[in-house]
Amino acid sequence: MIKSVFEQIIKLEIYPKSQIDISVFVLQEDGGYKSAAFNAINLALVNAGIALKDFVVATTSGLLGNVAVLDLIYSEEKK
């Protein structure tokens, strides 16, 4: 999933003979690790000066009963 998303936003035509490696290491999973990984990768690419077509911003959302919740924690994601 990460590869397909970032292949679409990185201006690959600028880097024809280059390889861009993206590695993610999750130290602790307490909910929302996928969205945190996407946000961290995007910030790392911007910091590295990689040309992007757009920015990726991710969060989690869900319904707990009749209440809409953003940025779910682990126990909320499992419900």
Helices and strands as residue ranges (DSSP letters): H 2-9, G 12-14, H 33-48, E 61-64, E 67-70, H 74-78
